[in-house]
Amino acid sequence: MTQPHGERPGIDVAIQPSGTGCVECLAAQGWWVHLRRCAQCGHIGCCDSSPRQHATRHYEETGHPVVRSFEPGEDWFWDYGQEQGFLGPQLAEPLHHPVDQPTPGPAGAVPADWQQHIH
């Protein structure tokens, strides 16, 4: 957390999130543990504890290096390229998924034995 956010590539404070859940999980009727927001394009993907790890895949496919937590009460960023967390700028709202959306989510898609499927 030593480098100021202004020196990090991959942050566009004006871009809104792509939705309220993981884009790929929703398309495949899957589920996630936690959500991450790409700070460059707004893509919402699931975390590395989730079965499909779409946020990391998004980074690997696009090269967009920075994500921000998309969980209520969390404001941290992660830089994949530098493998480092940091506090960054205020992004365009919404800053998290709806508070009534369960974690893990989405409602109705999470298997009863979900803890057996996480990384």
N, C-alpha and C positions, 0 to 999 in steps of 0.2 A: 504494500500500500504506500509505496514511496513516491510513485510517479503521479503528478496531477492529472486529472481526467482530460484536461485540455490538450495534453500531449499524446493521448491514445487515439489511434485510428478506430473507426468503426462505431462511432456514437453520433446519432442524429437525433437531437432532442425534440424535433418537430414530428417525427414519425409516430403514428398511433399504432397500438397493438393490432395484430391480425384478427383477433377475436377474444373469446373468454376461455378457450381451452386449446389443447394441443391440436394443431391443424391436422396432422397425420392420424392421430388416434381417433379423432372425431370422424374423419373420412372412412376409417376402417372399423368403426364401432368398437374401438379399443378403450383403454383406460390409462391413467397416469397416477403417480404419487404426488409430485409437485410440478409446478410450471415455471418455465424460464422464458424471458422475452429477449429477442435479438435487439440489441441497442442500435443496430444499423438499419434494419428493414422492418422491425416490429413483429416478425414471425414468432408465434407462440409455440414452443415445443416442450416436451416432457423432460424431466430431470434424469440424471444417470442412475437413480434408484428405480426408475420406472422400467417396465419390461422392454420397451423399444428405444429409449434414450434418444428421442428425436431432436432435442436441443443440440446435443453434441454432433449428431449426424448433419444437422443444418450447418454447423460450423465447418465440418469436414467437406461438405458439398459446395458451400458458397465462399468459404474463407472469411465470413463475417466473424471477427474475433471476440466480440464482447456480448455477454448476456447480462440481464438484470433479473433478479428474482421477481416472479409475478404472483407472489404469495402475499396476502394481507399482513401488514406489520413488518415486512422485510424490505430493505432498501439497498442491499448490497449488489455489487457487480462482480462478474468473473471474466477475466481475460484468458481465453483458451491458449492463445499464442505464448503468453508470458507465464501461464499457469499460476495466476495470481489474482486474489480478490482485492477489491478496493471500493471506496465510496465514490460515487460519481455525481453527475449533474441531475437535475430534475428533468424527467422525461415527460412527454405528452401523456395526458391522462387517457384512459384509466391506468393506474399504477399497479393494479392487482386484479385477479379474477373476482367476480362477485362474492361478497362475504357469505352469502347463503349457498354457494356452490361447495359441496363437500370435498374434503381432502382425505384420502385420495378421491378422485372423481373420474368422470362425471357421475352424477346420481344414476343408479340403475345399471351401470356398466361394470362396476367393480366386483370381482368375484369374492365370495365369502372367505376364501383362503388366500386373499391377495398378498399377505405377508410371505407366503411361500414362493411368490413370483418376483420378488424385488431383488435388486442387485445390491 
